[in-house]
């Protein structure tokens, strides 16, 4: 399967979302409702079902998880380096730094499904499940001062809850009944398609009045430095071809759209965050194929 075949359907859905948001009159409430449906219902169903079914052989996936977490930590460190380089306000920095290491899970699972079917989806879901707590802690830490806010944000994160539940269900030997499995599978498929459309609907390239250098730094860390490190780690560990593609693809994902929601809710610079997310997502159309090619996809 060619890289164009792998990526074109997903980017087409993103562009469809952009088109629908610009040329329909559905209203912000309709889009917000779809976002809540995907984030709180459909996407958690996918994460639970994927982690509940996959063989939890950490001897086979341990290096993949280690590589993913190492890449994430490096992204966090490189993101914070910007604080010493750029003369930006704390509000701008705290809002934008999360875009250097957070990842778009919708795109990640769609990509993994194209790369490796159910097995690829399960590997990406496991990687996302372990990375979400660390990424969220780092993102919230920059925006709130005090462990109470951090603990509250993590405790109610539906992606974290679904992943932990799926892993625990798997570890105790639980079996998903056939009918429930069909329902969860269809919910998961819907979450990927709708999630990609919602990524496109949220693209906004206006609102950047300052912080161009800061924005470029965060986008560079996310789309260039992180996947380069992932490729180096994958080769160092000697990962299997699919695991290498999953790790590099995970690292090369653009920033999560929910980074804007977090920044806006916690008093950050929403327009700046929205610009970085949108510019990074559009730039990934060019960078993601390159990294997949280098990873052997």
N, C-alpha and C positions, 0 to 999 in steps of 0.2 A: 504494500500500500504506500503510495507516494505521500510526501509531506503535505502537498496541496490537498489531496483527498482527505487527509487527517484533519486539517485545520479549516478548510473552506466551509464546511457545513456549520461549524461553530461561529466563525466570524460572520457568516451570512445571517445567522440568528441575531447576533449582536447588532448588525446593521439594520435588520428588520425592526428591532426594538427602537433604535434611533429614529427610523422612519415613522413608526407608529406614534411615538411620543410627540414628534414634531407636526404630524399631519392629521392627527385625529383629535377629537374633542371629548375624549373620555374623562378628562379632569384628573387633577392630582389625587383625589380621594380614591379613584379606581386603581391607579398605579400603586398607591400606598397600600391598598388592600391586597393586591397581588403580591407585593413584597412581603407583607406579613404572612400571607398564606405559604409562600415558599420558605421563608426563613423559620417560621415556627411550626409548620406542619409537614410540608412535602420534603424539604431537604433533610430534616432530622430523620424522617422515615428511611431515606436512602442511606444515611450514615449508619443507622441502627441495623438495617437489613444487611448491608455490606459487611460490617464488622462481626455481626452475629453468625454469618455463614462461613467466613473465610477460615482456613486452617491457621491457627495461631502458632506457627512454628517460628519462634523468635531466633532460633539458630540460623534460619534461612533469611529472615527479614531484619535481624538485629542491625546489620551494617547499613541497610537502607534507612532505618529509623535514626541510627546514629548520624549518618551523613545528612539527613534532612534537618535534624536538630542543630548540628554544627553550622550548616548553612544559615539557618534562622538566627543563631547567636551572632554569627559574623555580620549578618544584615543589621541586627540591632546595634552592634558596636559601630559599624560604619555609619549608620544613621546618626548616632550620637556624636560622631566626629564632626558633623556639620555644625554643632553648637560652638565649637572652637574656631571654625573657619569663617562662618558667616556672621555678620553683625545684624542678627534678626531678633525680633521680640520673642519673649518666652511663649506668647500665645501662638505665633506663627510656627515656631519650632516644634512646640508640643503637639500642634495639630498635624504638622506635616511629617514628623519623624516616623509615625506609624506606617506611612506609605512606603518606607524603605524596606520593610520586612513583612508586612501583612500580605496575604495572598488571596486571590479570587478563587474560592472553593468551587463555585459553579463551573468555571472554565477548567479547573483542574480535573474534576471528575468527568467532565465531557471529554477532555483530552485523553484521560486514562482509558476511558471506554473505547475510544477509537484506536488507541495503541495496543491494548491487550484484552479487550472484552471484559467479562466479569472478573477475571483475575486481575487485570490492570486496574479496574475500578476498586476492587478490594484493597489492593496495595496503596492506591492513592487515598482511599478512605482511612486506612490505618495511619498513614503518614499525616494526614490532616488532623486526625483525632489526637495524635500526640503533639502536634505543633500548635493547635488552637489555644491550649491553656497558656503556653509560653508567649505566643504572639499577643494574646489578649492582655496578659499581665504587663508586658512591656508597653503596650499601647495605652492602657488605662493609667499605668504608673506615670507616664509623661503628662497626663491631663488632669489627674487628681492627686491630691496630697493627703495621704492617709490610707492605711490598710483597709479601713471600713468600706470605702468606695470600691476598692479593688476586689475585695472578697464578695461584695454584693454583685458586681458586674459578672464575675466568674460563676457564681452560684446559680444565676438565672440564664446563663448562655445555653440556648437549646442545642447547639451543635456539640458542645462539650458534654451535655447531659446524654444526648443520643449516642455518642461514641462510647462513653464509659458504660452506658447501659448495654450496648451491643457487645462490648468486650466481656463484661461480667456474665451476660447471658451465654456467651460462647464458652467461657471458662468453666461454667457449672454444667456444661453439656446440654444446654437447652436446644430444642428443635422447633423451628418455626413451622406451624401447620401449613399444609399446602394452600388452603384458601387464603390464609393470612399472608403467606409468601407472595401470592399473586397480587394481592392488594398493595402490599408494600413495594413490590417491584414496579407496579404501574405508577404509584405515587413517586417513586424515585425517578422514573423516566420523565414524568411530568416536571419534576423539580429541575432537571437539567435543562430542558427546553425553555421553560418559563424563566429560569434563572439567567440564561444567556440573553433572552429578550430583555429582561430587566436591567442587565448590565448595559445594554445599548440605550435603554430608555433614560438611564441616569447620566449619560455623557454630557458634560458641560465644559466648554472651553472658554467661557467668559468668567470674569471675576478676578483675574490675576492683575493686580495693580502694582504689586511689589513682590519681592522674593523670587525673582527669576532664577538667580543662582542657586538658591536653596532648593527650589523645585527641580532644577536640572540635576542637582546632586542626588536627591532622593530617587529620582527616576533612573539615574545611572546605576545607583547601588542595586535597585530592584531588578532591572532588566539586563545589566551587563556584569556587574561584579558578582552578584549572587549565583547566577547560572555558571559563570566561569569557575567559581569555587566548587560548585556542585559537580561539574564535569571533572575537575581535578580530584575531588574526593572519590567519585565513582571509579575512576581509573586506579586510584591508589588502593581502594578496597577490593578491586577486581570484581565488581558487581556483574551479575548476569545481564544480558542485553536489555531485557524488559525493565529490570530494576534500575539500570542506568538511565533509560529513557524516562522512567517515572520520576526519578530524583531530579534530573536536569529539567524536565518539564515543570515539576513542582517549583523549582527555584526560579524559573524564567516566567512564571505567571505574573501578570500585572496585579496591582494592589486591589484588595477587596473593596467593593462598593460601599460596604457598611462602615468603612473608615470615615466617610463623610457624616454618617448618622452619629457615630461616636463623638466626633469633633463638635458637631452642632449641639448635641445633647449636653456635653460637658463644658460648654462655654468657649470652645475653640474657634478658630478661623475657618468656618465652613466653606466659603467660596474658594479659598486657597486650596483646601483639601480636595474639593470637587474638581478643581482644575488639574491637580497632580494626578488624581485617579483617571480622569478622562484622557489627559495627554499620554499617560503611561499605557492605558489600554489601547489607544490608537497606535502608539509606537510599537507595542508588542506584536502588531500585525507583521512588522518587518523583522523584529528580533527573535520571536519565538520559532519561526521556521529554521533560522540559522542554528539555534541551539539544539533543536531536534536533529538536524542534519549532522551536527558534530557528535551527537550522542548515538548516532547510528540508526535513527528512525527511518 
